[in-house]
């Protein structure tokens, strides 16, 4: 049996080392060969990629360069703007295909929405809502949580020469976009984008019939307001009549507003404070937390853009007599209140916003 086994073994083909039937290497030699194979799998694609990149000009930087758009191109090719003018919130922008913008050669101005309200010029009262954006990624760079700042006063160089020029000749309700060259912290150049909304300086919205028993309010050709209480009994409790229903956000008890106001004696119809109604008079700031009791209580939930008539007994006014207060609620101001309020002071111009396209120092 042993002999037969030996004969069987001699009949098997002999495996030649290194041939098709040769044994696989083992031990240190096998480990070395595996390492060589893995190294080749890593280095060969890298070499091919480098060769291709070199022929194209510059590998990874080619991708980055292809996402930079010319800041001088038509605005519609560079970005889109979202957000309704007068909504009480900042607009937002989206750069086309997520690209960044190179610096334009000069300050460029585009009117993206035409207004339907009063035409303004230097020396006209205006309310400007200003938001600023980066041309690198479209982020809001205005510098506060609301994403916009308001400027109310008489249009002039105080708002910055570029904004002044861009807004002059426009109508209330217009949206203007300015592009200007800007330097990034790393020394690169890009576009600084400023969106300026020219807000209405009088109430706008749906006209309403005044409630029965409400004072009569008339508006003159110059925008002034006349109030009549003839034949009406003096109020024993506060009441509110909405003459124009605005489409803006609702007012909260702690809001700082920009408004036009007038307050008159119920008995005589004589003004008890300086009126801020009139097309050549700037609106003022109104701090809800520092207003007359009847104003702060009865304006809550009124929408921005509205004109309201408040009939107030003495205890909800100045404490001496019943009054009528007419208010055009024009905007909510995200900035600090000036302390002005109905029945107390007339208010004044606010500081210019820290806006793009303004060569002047701002606060």
C-alpha positions in Angstrom: 0.0 0.0 0.0 2.8 2.3 0.8 4.4 1.6 -2.5 1.2 2.3 -4.4 0.9 5.6 -2.6 4.5 6.4 -3.6 3.7 5.5 -7.2 0.6 7.7 -7.1 2.6 10.7 -5.8 5.1 10.3 -8.6 2.3 10.5 -11.2 1.1 14.0 -10.0 2.5 17.0 -12.0 5.2 18.9 -10.2 4.5 22.5 -9.4 7.1 24.8 -10.6 7.8 27.8 -8.4 6.7 31.0 -10.0 4.6 29.1 -12.6 0.8 29.1 -12.9 0.6 26.4 -10.3 3.3 27.9 -8.1 2.6 28.5 -4.5 1.6 32.0 -3.3 4.4 33.8 -1.4 4.0 33.8 2.4 5.5 35.6 5.3 7.5 38.9 4.9 7.5 38.7 1.1 3.7 38.6 1.0 3.4 41.6 3.3 5.8 43.6 1.1 4.0 42.7 -2.1 0.6 43.8 -0.6 2.1 47.1 0.5 3.4 47.8 -3.0 0.0 47.1 -4.5 -1.8 49.5 -2.0 0.8 52.2 -2.6 0.3 51.9 -6.3 -3.5 52.2 -5.9 -3.0 55.5 -4.1 -0.2 57.1 -6.1 -1.3 56.3 -9.6 -4.7 58.2 -9.4 -3.0 61.2 -7.8 -0.4 61.3 -10.6 -3.1 61.1 -13.3 -5.1 63.8 -11.5 -2.1 66.1 -11.3 -1.3 65.6 -15.0 -4.9 66.4 -16.0 -5.0 69.5 -13.7 -1.8 70.8 -15.0 -3.1 70.6 -18.6 -6.3 72.5 -17.5 -4.4 75.2 -15.8 -4.9 74.9 -12.1 -6.7 72.0 -10.4 -8.8 73.0 -7.4 -8.5 76.7 -8.0 -10.2 76.2 -11.4 -13.4 75.3 -9.5 -13.2 78.3 -7.2 -12.5 80.7 -10.0 -15.5 79.4 -12.0 -17.9 80.4 -9.1 -16.9 84.1 -9.1 -19.3 86.3 -11.1 -18.4 89.7 -12.5 -19.8 92.3 -10.1 -20.4 94.6 -13.1 -22.8 92.2 -14.8 -26.6 92.9 -14.9 -28.1 92.5 -11.4 -30.6 89.9 -12.6 -27.7 87.6 -13.5 -26.0 87.9 -10.1 -28.7 87.6 -7.4 -32.4 87.4 -6.5 -34.0 89.4 -3.7 -36.7 87.9 -1.5 -39.0 89.7 1.0 -42.0 92.1 0.5 -41.3 95.8 0.9 -43.2 97.1 4.0 -43.4 93.6 5.6 -41.6 94.8 8.7 -38.8 92.4 8.1 -35.4 92.5 6.3 -35.2 91.2 2.7 -32.8 88.4 1.9 -30.7 87.8 -1.2 -29.5 84.6 -2.9 -26.4 84.8 -5.1 -26.8 83.0 -8.4 -25.7 79.3 -8.2 -24.1 80.0 -4.8 -21.4 82.1 -6.5 -19.5 85.0 -5.1 -19.1 88.4 -6.8 -16.0 90.2 -7.8 -15.8 93.9 -7.2 -17.6 96.2 -9.6 -15.6 99.0 -11.3 -17.8 101.7 -9.7 -20.9 102.2 -7.6 -23.9 100.7 -9.5 -27.6 101.5 -8.9 -30.6 99.4 -9.9 -34.3 100.1 -9.2 -35.8 96.6 -8.8 -39.3 97.9 -7.7 -40.8 101.1 -8.8 -42.9 103.0 -6.2 -46.5 104.3 -6.6 -46.4 106.8 -3.8 -45.2 110.4 -3.5 -42.1 111.4 -5.4 -39.2 112.4 -3.2 -36.2 114.7 -3.7 -33.6 116.2 -1.5 -35.3 118.0 1.3 -38.3 115.7 1.3 -39.3 113.7 4.5 -38.4 110.0 4.0 -38.3 106.7 5.8 -35.5 104.5 4.5 -35.2 100.8 5.4 -31.6 99.8 4.7 -30.1 96.3 4.7 -26.5 95.3 3.8 -25.2 92.1 2.3 -21.9 90.4 1.5 -21.0 89.6 -2.1 -19.0 86.6 -0.9 -21.9 84.5 0.3 -25.0 86.7 0.5 -25.2 86.9 4.3 -26.8 89.9 5.9 -24.1 92.1 7.4 -26.3 95.0 8.6 -25.1 94.4 12.2 -28.3 93.8 14.2 -30.7 90.9 14.8 -33.4 92.5 12.7 -31.2 92.7 9.6 -32.2 96.2 8.8 -31.9 99.8 10.0 -34.3 102.7 9.6 -33.6 106.3 8.8 -36.3 108.9 9.1 -35.9 112.6 8.5 -35.3 114.9 5.6 -33.6 113.4 2.6 -30.1 114.8 2.1 -26.3 114.1 2.3 -26.8 112.9 5.9 -27.9 109.5 4.5 -24.7 109.2 2.4 -24.1 110.7 -1.0 -24.7 107.5 -2.9 -28.0 106.6 -1.2 -29.1 110.2 -1.5 -28.5 110.2 -5.2 -30.1 106.8 -5.7 -33.3 107.7 -3.8 -33.8 111.2 -5.1 -36.5 111.2 -7.9 -38.0 107.8 -6.8 -41.5 107.3 -5.4 -42.4 105.9 -2.0 -42.7 102.2 -2.3 -39.5 101.9 -4.5 -36.7 99.3 -3.8 -33.2 100.3 -4.9 -30.1 98.1 -4.9 -26.6 99.6 -4.8 -23.4 97.7 -5.5 -20.0 99.0 -4.6 -16.4 97.7 -4.4 -15.4 96.4 -1.0 -12.3 94.9 0.7 -12.5 91.6 2.6 -10.4 91.0 5.7 -8.0 88.8 3.7 -7.4 91.6 1.2 -9.6 90.2 -1.5 -12.1 92.4 -3.4 -15.8 91.8 -3.7 -19.1 93.5 -4.0 -20.9 95.2 -1.1 -24.7 95.1 -1.6 -27.1 97.6 -0.1 -30.9 97.2 -0.4 -32.8 100.5 0.3 -36.6 100.4 0.6 -38.3 103.8 0.4 -41.2 103.3 2.8 -44.4 105.4 2.7 -44.6 108.5 5.0 -48.4 108.4 5.2 -50.8 105.6 5.9 -51.4 103.2 3.0 -53.8 100.3 2.8 -57.6 99.7 2.7 -59.8 102.7 3.4 -62.4 102.0 6.1 -65.7 103.7 7.0 -65.3 105.4 10.4 -67.3 103.9 13.2 -70.5 105.8 14.2 -69.8 108.4 16.8 -66.1 108.8 15.8 -64.6 112.2 15.3 -64.3 113.4 11.7 -60.8 113.5 10.2 -60.0 115.5 7.0 -56.7 115.6 5.2 -55.6 118.7 3.3 -53.8 118.9 0.0 -50.6 119.5 1.9 -51.1 116.3 4.1 -52.2 118.2 7.2 -55.0 116.8 9.4 -58.1 118.5 10.6 -60.2 117.0 13.4 -63.8 117.8 14.3 -65.8 116.5 17.3 -68.8 118.7 16.7 -72.0 117.3 18.1 -70.3 114.3 19.8 -70.4 113.7 23.5 -67.1 113.6 25.3 -65.7 110.0 25.7 -66.0 108.3 29.0 -63.9 105.3 27.8 -61.3 104.9 25.1 -62.3 103.8 21.7 -60.4 103.2 18.4 -61.5 103.8 14.8 -59.4 102.5 11.9 -59.7 104.8 8.9 -57.0 103.0 6.8 -56.1 99.3 7.4 -52.4 98.7 6.8 -50.9 95.5 5.6 -47.8 95.5 7.8 -47.0 93.6 11.0 -49.1 94.0 14.2 -47.8 96.3 16.9 -46.7 94.9 20.2 -46.6 96.8 23.6 -42.8 97.2 23.5 -42.4 98.4 19.9 -40.6 101.5 18.9 -42.5 103.0 16.0 -42.1 105.7 13.3 -45.4 107.5 13.0 -47.2 110.7 12.3 -49.4 112.0 15.2 -51.6 114.9 16.1 -53.5 115.4 19.4 -56.4 117.9 19.8 -58.7 119.0 22.6 -62.1 117.3 22.4 -63.8 120.4 23.5 -62.1 123.1 21.4 -60.4 121.1 18.6 -57.2 123.0 19.2 -53.9 121.2 19.0 -52.3 120.1 22.3 -49.0 119.3 20.7 -47.1 120.0 17.5 -48.6 117.9 14.7 -46.3 115.8 12.5 -48.8 115.5 9.7 -47.9 117.2 6.4 -46.0 116.3 3.3 -43.1 118.6 4.2 -42.9 117.5 7.9 -40.8 114.4 8.9 -42.6 111.7 10.9 -41.3 111.1 14.5 -40.4 108.2 16.8 -43.1 106.8 19.0 -42.1 104.5 21.9 -45.0 102.3 22.9 -43.5 101.8 26.4 -43.4 105.5 27.0 -46.6 106.7 25.4 -49.9 108.0 26.8 -51.9 105.2 28.5 -54.6 105.4 25.9 -52.1 105.2 23.1 -50.1 102.3 24.4 -53.2 100.3 25.1 -55.2 101.0 22.0 -52.5 100.7 19.4 -51.6 97.1 20.3 -52.4 94.7 17.4 -53.0 97.6 15.0 -51.1 96.8 11.8 -48.3 99.0 10.4 -49.6 101.2 7.6 -52.8 102.0 9.4 -54.4 105.3 10.3 -56.3 105.2 13.5 -58.4 107.7 15.5 -58.3 107.4 19.3 -61.0 109.0 21.4 -59.5 109.2 24.9 -61.0 110.3 28.3 -58.9 112.6 30.4 -57.5 109.8 32.6 -56.1 108.0 29.5 -54.6 111.1 28.0 -52.8 114.0 29.8 -55.2 113.9 32.8 -56.8 117.3 32.2 -59.4 116.8 29.4 -60.7 114.3 26.8 -58.7 114.3 23.6 -58.6 113.0 20.1 -55.3 111.4 18.8 -54.8 110.6 15.1 -51.9 108.3 14.3 -50.4 107.1 11.0 -48.4 104.0 12.0 -45.6 103.9 9.4 -42.8 101.5 10.5 -41.4 99.5 13.4 -37.9 100.8 14.3 -35.4 98.1 15.4 -33.1 100.8 16.8 -33.1 102.4 20.2 -36.1 104.6 21.0 -35.6 108.4 21.2 -38.0 108.7 24.1 -40.5 110.7 21.9 -44.1 109.7 22.3 -47.6 111.1 21.6 -48.4 113.9 23.9 -44.9 114.4 25.1 -42.4 115.6 22.4 -42.2 116.0 18.7 -39.3 113.7 17.9 -36.3 114.3 15.6 -34.3 112.9 12.9 -32.5 109.6 13.7 -28.9 108.9 12.9 -28.1 107.5 9.4 -27.9 103.7 9.4 -24.5 102.0 9.0 -25.3 101.4 5.4 -23.2 100.5 2.4 -22.6 103.2 -0.1 -22.3 105.9 2.5 -18.9 107.6 2.6 -19.7 109.3 5.8 -19.1 108.1 9.4 -22.2 106.6 10.9 -23.4 105.7 14.3 
